[in-house]
Amino acid sequence: MTEPIRITPPFTSADIDKLKAGDNVLITGVIYTARDAAHKRLIALLDKGEKLPFDLKGQVIYYVGPTPAKPGQVIGSAGPTTSGRMDAYTPRLLELGLKATLGKGQRSEEVLDAMKKHKAVYMAAVGGAAALISKCIKKAEIIAYDDLGAEAIRRLEVVDFPAIVVNDSMGGDLFTQGTQKYRKAV
């Protein structure tokens, strides 16, 4: 196994082009959280021509609805949610400069095409490891939609947050590669 690639957002298109499907990465820096309800509100703001609560350019959105923090903790369990639920909104956000999304599961063809067009990647966090992932989160603050509770938009400061590049900006797809490798082995 190769050493993980250390990456720090915000990303440029050149940064994204270096990442390939199957790469293990460790993210250090700022990432943002948003799920279905928050995405719906972001798109509504865009439709009205209003400003978003944070600048998307070069950023990462993590699809997570963390549990409340216990005393002495920064955040509760913070495991990924199913990314496909955000597929209807993602192409528009990629067009505005979002460079990476982070969740679990496969993405739609529309999202895959938008990632190639706008030089972005999709990364997976390990499902079932929510308590471990939360230890990589050093600071968490709600920056928008507090009324959404766990689904509010948060600004997270992370150190060595582990992820795997599933879809790269050139069309590489870890799910497809894995299936092909398995078929050859059987």
C-alpha positions, 0 to 999 in steps of 0.5 A, a space after each residue: 500500500 502506498 503512503 497517503 497523499 496529504 492535501 490541503 484545501 482550498 484546491 486549484 484545478 492543478 491540485 485536483 488533476 494530480 489526484 487519481 481514483 484509488 488514491 488514499 488521501 489525508 485532508 488537513 485544513 478547512 472543509 464544510 458540511 452540508 446535506 440535503 436540506 442545506 443543499 436545497 437552501 444553497 440552490 434557492 439562494 443561487 436562484 434568487 441571485 443571493 450570496 452563499 454563506 461561504 465561498 465555494 471556490 476550491 472547497 470541499 463539502 462533506 456530506 455529514 450530519 454529526 451527532 451532538 458533541 459530548 462534554 469535552 468533545 469538538 463534535 459527535 460521531 461524524 460519519 458520511 451520508 449517502 452522496 447520491 442524495 445531493 446529486 441533483 444539486 452538485 453540478 451547479 455547485 461544481 460549476 461555481 468552483 466547488 472542487 471536492 465532495 466527500 461522502 459514501 456511495 456512487 454518484 450519478 452520470 450527471 455529477 461524474 460529467 460535471 466533475 470532469 468538466 469543472 475539474 473536481 473529485 469525489 472522495 469517500 470517507 469510511 462508513 461505520 467509522 464515525 467515532 474515529 473520523 470525529 477525532 480528526 476534527 479539531 474545530 467545528 462551528 455552525 456557519 449557516 442554517 442553525 435551525 437544521 440541527 445536525 444538517 446545519 452547514 458547519 465549518 470544520 478544521 480537520 487534521 489528517 482526515 482519511 478519505 479515498 478518491 473514488 472519482 477523479 477529474 479525468 473520469 477515473 472511477 474506483 467503483 468501476 475499476 474494482 468491479 473490473 478487477 474482481 471480474 478478472 480475478 473470478 
